[in-house]
Amino acid sequence: MKVYQVEYRAVVTGHPRQTVTIWGGANTLAQALWQVRDNRSPEEVKAFVSQLRVYTISDQDDAGPWMRREFPDLFYIVSPSTPDGEQYSSATWTGISGDQYYRNAPGADFTTVSNKWLDENIRNKGFLGETYPKYLFIMEGDTPSYLGLINNGLASYRNPGWGGWGGRYIFRQPLGESRPIWTQGGDSFPGSPNSRDTVIGVDGKRYTSDQATIWRWRKAFQHDFAARMDWTLKEFKEANHNPVAVVNGDSSKEPIFINAKMGIPVTLSAKGTSDPDGNKVKYTWFYYQEAASAISKSARPEEVIGERGEDELEVLPKVRIEGRDGEEVKVILQSAGIAHVILAVEDDGQPSLTSYRRVILNIEN
């Protein structure tokens, strides 16, 4: 996979699609799409648009709404907003570090996004570290649009509804939009499809918010940042590297799909998991209930959970994990539905690093 950086917009290319992460106004992409439409046949335009996946940090000019209206098949992730920034505080992406500035993330641990932590772990590491600025508002506000592309085992790039370092979204049509997009919102009634995660905060209390879909992973992605800075300065043997998470013998980073029957436990084993630096690892298995809170038809039906193409709400199954901190666990399936079980493997290196595996259970009666 090749990464290109142009005017603060990262374009990640690979087969068969291209991801465009927009960190400001979307006018550059809008201009490109206008030119494509002006110079190609309708069939060619459709083929071109089908290859794009756009994740933009709110609407920082008028180009986003125009593209969503003019190119209805364009795969688009955004929290629609006015370009003046007045609605940024409610956006999912602020969960990366907006706790204090936007006052919107109670329960989040601010430690690893403070200027003090950045001084100690980023800015003191060579020439690149020295150039890292002191933030005035929030740290890395645009980066959530890129974080989902890091191949950490969560595989959230395959479906914005699965959730990962870049947050979690649902496919719906917000007020004022011409068609459904991947965005925030949904019914707040318990169990109904929405874009909010419920997470245990640093104070031990439960918090539910859009921002929590990002800050729940904060320690892991900030430690990943610090480790990457080390890699620019240190020899391999002197730096820490991510463990290799294995589930049921599968050492890839792709999600594992399992067809299961209600009432019959599923055994998941992390045997074979290793660390390239010889560090000790700890296991945490958890049921990511919200990741399957809604099944919706998207611009690319093959990326929707399972094989379904129609809009359908999924009743959340009841799932219990026995031995959630062990190398091997039993998943007790108490009702039917789609269930995402995540394995997090964290090493004890400096900084500690985490790898994941996602198991998707299709539970039938």
Protein Blocks (a to p, Z undefined) as FASTA:
>chain_A
ZZddeehiacddddfbdcdddfbdfklmmmmmmmmmmmmcfklmmmmmmmpccddehjfb
fklmmmmmmmmmbccddddddfklpmmmmpmklmmmmmmmnopaghiafklmcfklmmmm
mmmnojklmmpccdfkbghklmmmmmmmpcghnommmomklopakopcdddddehiabdc
ddeedjfbghiacfbdcdddfkopacddfklmmmmmmmmmmmmmmmmmmmmmmcfklpcc
dddddeehiabfbdcdddddehiacdddfehiacfklpacdddddddfklmmpccddfbl
mlpghjbfbdcdddddddddehklbfbdcdddfbgcddddddddddfbdcdddddddddd
dddZZ
